[in-house]
Amino acid sequence: MIRFPMNRALAVANSWREQYNPLRGLTMSRAVALMEDAQRGVMAGLQWLYASELGIEATDPDLMTIIEKTLAGVADMDWQIVTADPESRGFDATLAQEQKEFLESSYNACDNLPAAIDHLVMARFRGFAHLQPWLKPDWTIEHLEPLPQWNMVRDGTRSNWAWNPAALEKPFRSFGAEAVLSPEDYILLENRRPVNRIAVIKYIRSTVAEKDWDGYVEIYGIPGVFIIMPPNIPEGKEEPYRDEAVAAAEAASGALPNGSDVKTLSEVRGVQPFQLRLEWLQKQLILAGTGGMLTSLAEPTGIGGGASGAHESAWVTIVRRVAHKVEAAFNRQYDHRALAALFPGRPVLAQFALRTRQEKDVGAAVESIAKLSTAGFQVDPAQVEAETGYKVTVKAPEAPVPFRNAFKTRVGAFKNAPRVPDGQGEGAAETPAQIEKKRPSAAEAVLAEIAATILDGSVPYEQAIQNAQARLKELDLEDLSKDLEAKLEKAMFAQAQAQQKGTRE
């Protein structure tokens, strides 16, 4: 696969265009001509107007906000490799796992995946975006090179693409066969309804409105002053009176002869229409770019809630749709090709995906971990830290009462108690033999507890066997696990009899 010269050579070829400001002398007729050129496949002029350092993306504040919000929404998603539904026809779990592992290693090896995703997202605004994958012999991605839109030319609206290194405004047929791109050379995302098209129209009309508004302010911002001279001015004194009146009007202060009158033009201002015009143009762009009004422009609904809730829902839907288009571009033009080459004749069972990053509820996470621990499961401390953000260590296990630890405690208490002759004194301490004789063995107590969980339906039988083995091992009673199932059934029978007896009583 040919790697286009994207650094020094491309900079030299584009150097003439870097001296060109696309906004200078921009008119509606010029913008329409550029759009018509793009319809014929000549992309350089329109795309330079869109995306250059002085283009509308860097000039129009509303468009800048929408772009940044879109990029942030997609960037807030996590990429992952997902496998097909296990219930789907022809699903092979081993094959799916192998394909998933390859794609994960490939995308992890890419040195600019976030920037590549951003470039594809910009197709929503510019109409299209190309990435050139730089692949290793084993199909692993080394780099995804964003190809500047103004260096692309197309044969019409839906045909082949060619490489235009000097960004010349020339049609497709002007380039040789060597410039034509093969579909294997790029990952393409197209959008037939680019937001920037609306933004260009809005920019031009807004600029005109602002110029007219500036002229209006110059004329009517500071009201004009007219001074009416007093009557019966002596003949030949009109000029000196007029000069004094002009000086007073320009200085906004001064003395006038008795009988003079002052009139201003404030009453002829009326209501200026320019702000309403600019707000309307702004709303058209925001509607096209976000599916609603930005929160700062949300209009009251009449029920106290404003329009921000509905707008946020529409915005989330748009961001998800953009993410799905990015997924589809990667899946169709890289994942399927790579997996078909590496697993010939086998179905494609894994693919790239962007998923919304869920905000974690720490309280809910702690509660879930506590429930797992109560059920007898040991949760990995690293996962606890990842889910809660807390630095944790594992406590030493404590055997539950009335098992061996409790027994040892009672024996220790016996050893430390004052010696009293057997049978003498109130509350005389029991001997270890008496304690052991009066309490069920630890193993029987374990089985009784496990049997109760089976009878109440809280634990399946197979899981209960495993729990019993683990508990006996924890209490150093593994030697008593022989014929465990028979002992557990005996404990269940005893539990059932005790329950029936309790019910009759």
C-alpha positions in Angstrom: 0.0 0.0 0.0 1.4 3.4 -1.0 1.9 5.9 1.8 1.2 9.4 0.6 3.9 12.0 1.5 2.0 13.7 4.3 4.7 15.8 5.9 7.3 17.9 4.2 6.4 17.2 0.6 2.7 17.8 1.2 3.5 21.1 3.1 5.5 22.3 0.1 2.8 21.4 -2.4 0.2 23.2 -0.3 2.4 26.2 0.5 0.6 28.5 -2.1 -2.8 27.8 -0.5 -1.5 28.6 3.0 -1.1 32.2 1.7 -4.7 32.3 0.7 -7.4 33.6 3.0 -10.7 32.0 1.9 -12.8 34.6 3.8 -11.3 37.6 2.0 -13.9 38.8 -0.6 -16.2 35.9 0.2 -19.7 36.5 -1.2 -22.8 34.4 -1.6 -22.2 33.9 -5.3 -18.6 32.8 -4.5 -19.8 30.3 -1.9 -22.5 28.9 -4.2 -19.8 28.5 -7.0 -17.6 26.5 -4.6 -20.5 24.3 -3.6 -21.2 23.6 -7.3 -17.6 22.7 -7.8 -17.8 20.3 -4.9 -20.8 18.7 -6.5 -18.7 18.1 -9.6 -16.0 16.6 -7.4 -13.6 19.6 -7.1 -13.3 19.8 -3.4 -10.2 22.0 -2.8 -11.8 25.4 -2.7 -14.8 24.5 -0.5 -12.9 22.4 1.9 -10.2 25.1 2.3 -13.1 27.5 3.1 -14.3 25.0 5.7 -11.2 23.8 7.5 -8.2 26.1 6.9 -6.6 28.1 9.7 -8.7 31.1 8.6 -11.8 29.1 7.6 -15.3 29.2 9.1 -14.5 26.4 11.5 -12.0 28.6 13.2 -14.0 31.8 12.8 -17.7 31.2 13.5 -18.2 30.9 17.3 -21.4 28.9 17.0 -19.9 26.4 14.6 -16.8 26.1 16.8 -19.0 25.3 19.8 -21.0 22.6 17.9 -17.8 21.0 16.6 -16.1 20.9 20.0 -19.3 19.5 21.6 -19.5 16.8 19.0 -15.9 15.8 19.3 -16.1 15.8 23.1 -19.3 13.6 23.0 -17.6 10.9 20.9 -14.3 11.2 22.8 -16.2 10.5 26.0 -17.0 7.0 24.6 -14.8 4.0 25.1 -13.7 1.9 22.2 -13.9 -1.9 22.5 -14.0 -5.0 20.4 -17.4 -6.8 20.6 -18.3 -10.3 19.4 -21.4 -11.5 17.7 -24.4 -12.8 19.5 -23.7 -16.3 20.8 -27.2 -17.3 19.7 -26.5 -16.2 16.1 -26.1 -18.8 13.3 -22.7 -20.2 12.9 -21.3 -18.7 16.1 -18.0 -20.2 17.2 -16.8 -19.1 20.6 -13.2 -20.0 20.0 -13.1 -18.2 16.6 -14.8 -15.2 18.1 -12.3 -14.9 20.9 -9.3 -15.2 18.5 -10.7 -12.5 16.2 -11.4 -10.3 19.2 -7.9 -10.7 20.5 -6.4 -9.8 17.1 -8.5 -6.7 16.7 -7.8 -5.5 20.3 -4.0 -5.9 19.8 -4.3 -4.1 16.4 -6.2 -1.1 17.6 -4.0 -0.9 20.7 -0.9 -0.8 18.4 -2.2 2.2 16.5 -0.3 5.3 17.5 -3.0 7.9 16.8 -6.4 6.2 17.2 -8.1 9.2 19.1 -7.0 11.6 16.4 -8.1 9.3 13.6 -11.6 9.0 15.2 -11.8 12.8 15.5 -11.0 13.1 11.8 -13.8 10.7 10.8 -16.2 12.6 13.1 -15.4 15.8 11.2 -17.1 14.2 8.1 -20.4 15.3 9.8 -19.3 18.9 9.2 -17.2 18.6 6.0 -19.1 15.9 4.1 -16.4 13.3 4.0 -13.2 12.1 5.7 -10.4 9.7 4.6 -8.0 7.8 6.7 -5.1 5.9 5.2 -4.2 2.8 7.3 -0.5 2.0 7.5 -0.5 -1.7 8.1 2.2 -4.2 9.1 2.5 -7.5 7.2 0.3 -9.2 9.8 -2.5 -6.7 9.2 -1.9 -4.9 12.5 -2.5 -1.1 12.4 0.6 1.0 12.8 -0.9 4.4 12.0 -4.1 5.9 10.6 -3.1 8.9 8.5 -5.8 11.6 8.2 -5.9 12.8 4.6 -6.7 16.6 4.3 -10.1 17.1 2.6 -8.7 19.8 0.3 -6.3 17.3 -1.2 -9.1 15.1 -2.4 -10.9 15.2 -5.8 -13.7 13.0 -7.0 -15.2 11.8 -10.2 -18.7 13.3 -9.7 -20.6 12.8 -6.5 -20.5 9.0 -6.0 -17.6 7.6 -8.0 -13.8 7.2 -7.6 -11.5 9.4 -5.5 -8.1 10.7 -6.6 -5.2 12.3 -4.7 -4.7 16.1 -5.4 -1.3 16.8 -3.6 -1.2 20.5 -4.6 -4.9 21.1 -3.7 -5.6 22.6 -7.1 -9.1 23.4 -8.1 -9.0 21.0 -11.0 -11.5 18.3 -12.0 -10.9 14.5 -11.6 -10.1 14.0 -15.3 -7.1 16.3 -15.0 -5.3 13.7 -12.9 -3.6 10.6 -14.2 -4.4 7.0 -13.3 -1.6 6.9 -10.8 -3.5 9.5 -8.6 -6.7 7.4 -8.4 -7.2 5.8 -5.0 -8.1 2.1 -4.6 -10.8 1.4 -2.0 -8.2 -0.6 -0.2 -6.1 2.5 0.3 -8.4 4.3 2.7 -11.1 4.2 5.3 -13.9 6.6 4.2 -16.8 8.1 6.1 -19.3 10.2 4.1 -22.1 12.5 5.1 -24.6 13.7 2.5 -25.8 16.6 4.7 -22.7 18.4 6.0 -23.3 21.0 8.7 -20.7 23.3 7.3 -22.8 24.0 4.2 -25.4 25.7 6.5 -22.6 27.4 8.4 -21.2 29.0 5.3 -24.6 30.5 4.4 -25.0 31.7 8.0 -21.6 33.2 8.1 -22.0 35.2 4.9 -25.5 36.5 5.8 -24.4 37.3 9.4 -21.4 39.2 8.1 -23.7 41.3 5.9 -26.1 41.9 8.7 -23.2 42.9 11.0 -21.9 45.4 8.5 -25.3 47.0 8.1 -25.6 47.1 11.9 -22.3 48.8 12.1 -23.4 51.4 9.6 -26.7 51.9 11.5 -24.8 52.4 14.7 -22.5 55.0 13.1 -25.5 56.9 11.9 -27.9 56.5 14.7 -25.8 55.3 17.7 -25.1 58.9 18.7 -28.2 60.9 17.8 -27.7 63.8 15.4 -28.2 67.3 16.8 -29.9 70.1 15.1 -29.9 73.7 16.6 -32.7 76.1 15.6 -31.5 79.6 15.7 -33.5 82.2 17.5 -35.8 84.5 15.5 -35.0 88.0 14.5 -31.2 87.5 14.0 -29.7 90.8 12.9 -28.9 90.9 9.2 -25.4 89.8 8.5 -25.1 87.9 11.8 -26.4 84.5 10.5 -22.9 83.0 9.8 -21.5 83.7 13.2 -24.6 82.3 14.8 -24.4 79.2 12.7 -20.7 78.7 13.5 -21.5 78.9 17.2 -24.3 76.4 16.9 -22.1 73.9 15.0 -19.4 74.2 17.6 -21.8 73.7 20.5 -23.4 70.6 18.7 -19.9 69.0 18.1 -18.7 69.7 21.6 -22.0 68.7 23.2 -21.7 71.8 25.3 -21.6 75.5 24.9 -23.7 78.7 25.1 -26.5 79.6 22.6 -28.3 82.8 22.1 -31.6 83.3 23.9 -34.5 81.7 22.0 -32.4 78.9 20.4 -33.9 75.4 20.3 -32.2 71.9 20.1 -33.6 68.9 18.3 -32.1 65.3 18.2 -32.7 62.4 15.8 -33.4 59.8 18.6 -37.0 59.6 17.6 -36.1 58.4 14.0 -34.1 55.3 15.2 -37.1 53.0 15.4 -36.5 49.3 16.2 -33.3 48.0 14.6 -33.8 44.5 12.9 -30.2 43.3 12.8 -30.1 41.6 16.2 -33.2 39.6 15.4 -31.8 38.6 12.0 -28.5 37.4 13.6 -30.3 35.4 16.2 -32.4 33.7 13.5 -29.3 32.8 11.5 -27.7 31.5 14.6 -30.7 29.3 15.4 -30.7 27.8 11.9 -27.1 26.6 12.3 -27.6 25.3 15.8 -30.8 23.4 14.8 -28.8 21.8 11.9 -25.8 21.0 14.1 -27.3 19.8 17.4 -31.0 18.9 16.7 -32.1 21.7 19.0 -31.0 24.9 20.7 -27.9 25.1 22.8 -28.7 25.2 26.5 -27.8 28.9 26.7 -30.4 29.6 24.0 -33.1 27.3 25.4 -36.4 28.9 25.2 -39.1 28.7 27.9 -41.8 26.0 27.3 -44.4 27.7 29.5 -44.3 24.9 32.1 -41.1 26.0 33.9 -38.7 23.5 32.5 -37.3 25.2 29.5 -36.2 23.4 26.4 -32.9 22.0 27.6 -34.2 18.5 28.4 -35.6 17.9 25.0 -32.4 19.4 23.4 -30.1 17.1 25.5 -32.0 14.0 24.4 -31.8 15.0 20.7 -28.1 15.8 21.1 -27.3 12.4 22.7 -29.1 10.7 19.8 -27.0 12.7 17.2 -23.7 11.9 19.0 -24.6 8.2 19.1 -25.4 8.2 15.4 -22.1 9.8 14.6 -20.3 7.1 16.7 -22.2 4.3 14.9 -21.1 5.8 11.5 -17.5 5.8 12.8 -17.9 2.1 13.9 -19.3 1.1 10.5 -16.4 2.8 8.6 -13.8 0.8 10.7 -15.8 -2.4 10.5 -16.5 -2.3 6.8 -13.2 -1.1 5.6 -10.7 -2.5 8.0 -12.1 -5.2 10.4 -13.8 -7.3 7.7 -10.8 -7.0 5.3 -8.2 -8.0 8.0 -10.3 -10.8 9.4 -11.1 -12.2 5.9 -7.3 -12.3 5.2 -6.3 -13.8 8.5 -9.3 -16.2 8.8 -10.1 -17.1 5.2 -13.5 -18.7 4.7 -14.5 -18.1 8.3 -17.3 -15.8 9.4 -16.5 -12.4 10.9 -17.5 -12.6 14.6 -15.8 -9.6 16.1 -15.7 -5.9 15.3 -14.8 -2.4 16.6 -17.4 -0.5 18.7 -17.8 2.8 20.5 -19.8 2.6 23.7 -21.0 5.3 26.1 -18.9 5.5 29.2 -21.3 5.0 32.2 -20.9 7.2 35.2 -20.2 4.9 38.2 -22.3 5.1 41.3 -19.8 4.3 44.0 -22.5 3.6 46.6 -24.2 1.1 44.4 -20.8 -0.5 43.6 -19.9 -0.9 47.3 -23.3 -2.4 48.0 -22.9 -4.9 45.2 -19.4 -5.9 46.4 -20.8 -6.4 49.9 -23.5 -8.7 48.6 -21.0 -10.7 46.7 -18.9 -11.1 49.8 -21.9 -12.1 51.9 -22.7 -14.8 49.4 -19.3 -16.3 49.9 -17.4 -14.8 46.9 -14.0 -13.2 47.1 -13.8 -10.0 45.0 -10.5 -9.0 43.5 -9.1 -5.9 45.4 -7.9 -4.4 42.1 -11.4 -4.5 40.7 -12.8 -3.0 43.9 -10.4 0.0 43.5 -11.3 0.4 39.8 -15.1 0.4 40.6 -15.0 2.6 43.7 -11.7 4.5 43.6 -10.9 3.4 47.2 -7.5 1.9 48.1 -8.4 -1.4 49.7 -6.6 -4.4 51.3 -8.0 -7.8 52.1 -8.7 -8.4 55.8 -7.7 -11.7 57.4 -10.6 -14.1 57.2 -12.7 -14.6 60.3 -14.4 -17.9 60.8 -18.1 -17.4 61.6 -19.6 -18.3 65.0 -20.1 -21.0 66.3 -17.2 -22.7 64.5 -13.5 -23.3 65.4 -12.5 -19.6 66.1 -15.3 -19.3 68.6 -14.3 -22.6 70.1 -10.7 -21.4 70.5 -11.8 -18.2 72.1 -13.8 -20.1 74.7 -10.9 -22.5 75.4 -8.6 -19.5 75.9 -11.1 -18.0 78.3 -11.2 -21.3 80.2 -7.4 -21.4 80.5 -7.2 -17.9 81.9 -10.1 -18.4 84.3 -9.5 -19.0 88.1 -9.4 -22.7 88.9 -12.6 -23.8 90.8 -13.1 -27.4 91.9 -15.5 -29.2 89.6 -19.1 -28.6 90.5 -18.3 -25.9 93.1 -19.2 -22.2 92.9 -21.8 -20.4 90.8 -20.8 -20.1 87.1 -18.0 -22.5 87.4 -16.0 -22.6 84.1 -16.6 -25.6 81.8 -13.8 -27.9 80.8 -12.8 -28.2 77.1 -14.2 -31.7 77.1 -17.5 -30.4 78.4 -17.6 -27.6 75.8 -16.8 -30.0 73.0 -19.5 -32.5 74.2 -22.2 -29.9 74.5 -21.7 -28.2 71.0 -22.1 -29.7 67.6 -18.9 -30.3 65.8 -17.7 -27.5 63.4 -18.2 -29.8 60.4 -21.8 -30.5 61.3 -22.5 -26.8 61.9 -21.1 -26.0 58.4 -23.3 -28.7 56.8 -26.3 -27.5 58.7 -25.8 -24.0 57.5 -25.2 -25.1 53.9 -28.3 -27.4 54.0 -30.4 -24.4 55.1 -29.4 -22.5 52.0 -30.4 -25.4 49.7 -33.7 -25.8 51.4 -34.7 -22.1 51.1 -33.7 -22.1 47.4 -31.0 -19.4 47.8 -28.1 -21.5 46.5 -28.2 -24.3 43.8 -27.2 -27.7 45.0 -24.0 -27.9 42.9 -22.9 -24.5 44.2 -23.7 -25.6 47.8 -21.4 -28.5 47.5 -18.6 -26.2 46.4 -19.4 -23.8 49.2 -19.3 -26.6 51.8 -15.9 -27.8 50.5 -14.5 -24.2 50.7 -15.8 -23.7 54.2 -14.4 -27.0 55.5 -11.0 -26.1 54.0 -11.1 -22.7 55.6 -11.7 -24.3 59.0 -9.0 -26.9 58.5 -11.7 -29.6 58.5 -10.9 -31.1 55.0 -10.4 -34.5 56.6 -14.2 -34.5 57.4 -15.2 -33.9 53.8 -15.3 -37.6 53.0 -18.8 -38.7 51.7 -19.7 -35.0 51.7 -22.8 -35.4 49.6 -24.2 -38.1 51.9 -23.5 -36.0 55.0 -25.1 -32.9 53.4 -28.2 -34.9 52.5 -28.4 -36.1 56.1 -28.1 -32.5 57.3 -30.9 -31.5 54.9 -33.1 -34.2 56.2 -32.5 -33.1 59.7 -33.2 -29.5 58.8 -36.4 -30.5 57.1 -37.6 -32.5 60.1 -36.8 -29.6 62.4 -38.8 -27.2 60.2 -41.8 -29.6 60.1 -41.6 -30.0 63.9 -41.5 -26.2 64.3 -44.5 -25.9 62.0 -46.6 -28.5 64.0 -45.7 -26.8 67.3 
